[in-house]
Amino acid sequence: MYIINTSEFNKAYNIKIVETSSCIPLDPANSDYQKILDDIIEQGADCFEGDIPAELQAAADAKAADQQP
């Protein structure tokens, strides 16, 4: 399960893996970020505590569209 960590100062956010307390940057080159997109594609909002940010959902939707034959 994931949760969004938001900075109060600059409104930036990262993704925290609840089970390990690891924070994942929003970097498409990061393999953990790609795993989060895969989880969103497979599980939808069930893999998040709270709402999925629109940019993250859009990235997952784009990845899902690219994977279709």
C-alpha positions in Angstrom: 0.0 0.0 0.0 1.1 3.5 -0.8 0.5 6.9 0.7 1.3 10.4 -0.6 3.7 12.6 1.4 3.2 16.2 0.6 5.6 19.0 1.5 3.9 21.9 3.2 6.4 24.4 1.7 6.4 23.8 -2.0 3.4 21.4 -2.5 5.7 18.8 -4.0 5.1 15.2 -3.1 6.6 11.7 -3.1 5.2 8.3 -2.6 5.7 6.3 0.6 5.5 2.5 0.7 3.5 2.0 3.9 5.0 -1.5 4.7 8.6 -0.3 4.6 8.3 3.4 5.1 10.5 3.9 2.0 9.9 7.0 -0.1 9.9 6.8 -3.8 10.6 9.9 -6.0 8.4 10.8 -8.9 11.0 9.7 -11.5 9.9 7.6 -14.5 13.4 6.1 -14.6 13.0 4.7 -11.1 12.1 1.0 -11.1 10.1 1.5 -7.9 8.1 4.3 -9.5 7.3 1.9 -12.4 6.2 -0.7 -9.9 3.8 1.8 -8.4 2.3 2.5 -11.9 1.9 -1.2 -12.4 0.1 -1.5 -9.1 -2.2 1.3 -10.0 -3.0 -0.4 -13.3 -3.6 -3.7 -11.6 -5.3 -2.7 -8.3 -6.6 0.8 -8.9 -7.2 3.0 -5.9 -7.1 0.0 -3.6 -3.3 0.2 -3.5 -3.4 3.7 -2.1 -4.4 5.2 1.2 -6.3 8.3 0.1 -6.6 9.6 -3.4 -4.2 9.0 -6.2 -2.9 12.3 -7.6 -4.1 13.1 -11.1 -0.6 13.2 -12.5 0.2 9.8 -11.2 -3.1 8.3 -12.4 -2.4 9.9 -15.9 1.0 8.3 -15.9 -0.5 4.9 -15.0 -3.2 5.3 -17.7 -0.6 6.2 -20.3 1.6 3.2 -19.4 -1.5 0.9 -19.6 -2.3 2.2 -23.0 1.3 1.7 -24.2 1.2 -1.9 -23.0 -1.9 -2.9 -25.0 -1.2 -4.7 -28.3 
